[in-house]
Amino acid sequence: MSAETISTETTTTTLPKAGTYAVDKAHTVVGFVARHLVGTKVRGQFTEFDGSFTVAEPVEKSSLQAVAQAASISTGVSMRDDHLRTNDFLDAPNFPTLTVTSTGLTKVTDEEWKLAVDLTIRGVTKPVVFDLEFLGTGPSMQEGKSVVAFSASAEIDRRDFGVSFNHSLLDGSVVVSNKIRIEIEVEASLED
């Protein structure tokens, strides 16, 4: 793949070279943010996941596949995490995985892209578009290797995926927002 150079005010970065990359699970976060009651942000993540992506030539033909284990959801509060695993939310016993499969990649600027995916939660698959930022390529902790980094985010309505828990307080305040923000930070390296 010919190197395509991206210039910014402070750095010069080269898009990843073609090939298949494995996600570094120790340096990747698959997270989400939901609002609770009047606006407090509750943050969580999935601690068990796997994924890989292939950088193609042209880069717009690149693809990715990822899976997260629903039971690995963690917000730092075990009682809440247990509730999120139930049928009120993820129904982890019956739908043990959440999956992402790319369907398209579109350049917005030299560093920003739109990543179209099919997202599956609770067995329901819907199209979602992530804002994707390529953060750069750098040396790995392993000698002779390099890593690439990306940041991605999207907002979904959980009800679109059958997550319809809608408990409210006596004054009508919603306990959990319907809009959920997905935030993913990825570090990966070329597979050997």
Number of C-alpha atoms within 10 A of each C-alpha: 13 10 11 13 11 15 12 10 5 6 8 11 19 17 20 23 19 17 16 19 22 17 23 18 16 9 11 19 20 19 19 21 19 18 18 14 14 11 12 11 14 13 16 20 19 18 19 16 19 16 19 18 20 20 20 16 13 10 18 14 13 19 20 18 15 16 17 21 17 25 21 17 24 19 18 12 9 11 9 12 16 13 13 20 21 14 17 14 18 25 19 21 12 13 18 17 21 21 21 21 18 19 16 16 19 14 13 12 10 15 17 16 19 18 24 20 22 17 21 19 24 20 16 14 16 14 14 17 21 19 16 23 20 20 18 18 20 14 12 13 9 8 7 7 12 15 21 23 20 17 18 20 18 16 16 17 14 18 14 13 18 16 19 14 15 12 12 12 9 7 6 8 13 17 16 20 19 18 14 17 18 19 20 18 17 21 21 23 23 20 11 8
